[in-house]
């Protein structure tokens, strides 16, 4: 993978150099998007992404896992909703995918009112270009097949929620 800005592209064109790799164009207005696409392209073996799925474990800490097709590209946990929305927006705006899903684990009844407001905020920020699914989060914090044992429980749950098949409840 070759990461270049506008001047780099002009240089490559001027020397008529053809590389057998993916060229990611960064410009001053899209550095964040380019960095994300570089991350994604370094983790998957193709140029385009069909499905982008985010798994959210909603609670006092919010676990977030993002998959591009079947590849885990990002995982973290946050204390605040705004940080989660900002991170989701950054990835979902930067990655062109035909299907974008935010899959949220249904938490305990104690925080349903907070979750409802959070979902409203997500719907406003993403205005129809993503599908929001609610899935049962039973046993999602168990790390049966998790790659990294150093991940916190919320991150593990977010990964498992992202991988859950959507079911009607």
N, C-alpha and C positions, 0 to 999 in steps of 0.2 A: 504494500500500500504506500502511495506517495501522497503526502499532504502538502499542498501548495496554495499560495495566495494568487491574486490577479497577476502580479509581476512574475511569479513562478510559472504561471500558465503561458504568459507571453514569451518567457525565456524558452520553455519547452517547444512552443510553436516555432520560435525563431531558429532553433537548432534542428528542427524537424526530427526530434527524438521521440521514438515510440517505445514505451515501456510495457512490458507484459505484466501489468498490475493495475489495480484500481487507483484512480487519481481522485482525491478528495479536494475540492476547491474551497478554500477558506477565503472569506473576505471580511473587511472590517465590521460589517453589519451582521455577520453570521458565524462568528467564531464559536459561540456556544453550540450552535447547530452542527457545525463541522466537527467539533470535538466529540459530540455525541455520536454522529454518524461514523467517525473513525473508530470509536469504541465498539459500536455495533458491528461494523464490517470486520473488525479484528476478531470477533467472537463467532461469526457465522461464516459459512462457506459459500455464500452467494451474495450478489449485489443488492437485490431487493428484498424487502421484508413484506410478507403477506399478512401476518397476524401479530399484533402487539397486545400483550395481556399483562395487566398489572394486578397483583394480588395484594389486598389490604387486610391486615389484622387490626381491627379498630378496637382501641381501649385507651387506658391512661397513657400508654406508649403505643404508637402506631407503627406496625411493621409494614414495609413496602418491598415488594419484589416485582421486577419487570422482566418479562420474557419477550424476545423477538423471535417469532416462530417458536421453536422448542428450545431456544438457547437462553439461559439466564444471563442477562446483561447488567443487572443492577439489583442490589439488595441493601437495605438499611432500615433502621428504626428511628422514629422521631418522637419528640415530646409534644409537638404542636401540629395542629391541622394545617396551618398556613404553609409550613415547610413541606408537608406532604403534597399539598396542591401545587406549590411552586415546582417541586421536583417532577411530579406527574406532567404538568404543563410543559416543562422543559423537554422531557422525552417525547411526549405525544405530539408536540408541535414540530419537533426536529425530525421525527422518523415518519416518512410517508409509508403507510401501510393501509391495505384495503379494509382490514377489520381491526378495530381498536376496542378493547374491552377493559373495563375496570371491574374486577371481581372482588366483592367485599364479603368477608365472613360475618354472618349474623351473630352479634355478641350477646352477652347475657342481657336479660330484660332491664337491668339497672341503668343501662346507658342508651336505651333505644331513642329517647328524646334527643340526646346529643348527636347520635348517629343520623337521625332524620334531618337535622339542620346541616350536618356535614354533607349528606347526599344532595340536599338542595344547593349547597355551595358548589359541589362538583358539577351538577347539572347546569348551573349558571356559567361556570368557567369554561365548560367544554361544549356548550350549546349545540347538542345534537350530533356531533361528529364522533361520539363514542357511545358504546353500549355499557350500561351499568348493570351488573348482575349481583344478586344476593345469594350466597351459598351457605350451607350449614358449616359451621366451623368446628364441629365435634371432632376431637382428636387431631386437630391440625398442628398443635404445638409439639407433637411427638416427632422426633427426628428419626424416622425409620430409614429413609434413603437420602438423607441430607449429606451433601458433599463436605461441608466445612463444620467441624465440631465447635469452632469458636463463635459461631453465630448465636445471637441471643434468641430467646424463645419467640419474641415477636417477629423477628426476621424469618425464622423457621416456619412459623405459622403462615406468614405472608406467602412464602414459596409454596407451601402445601395448598393454600387457598387459590393461588394462581393456577395450580395444576388440577384443581377439582373440576369435574365436568359440571356444567350448568344443569340444575334440576329445578323443576317447578315445585314450589312448596305451597 
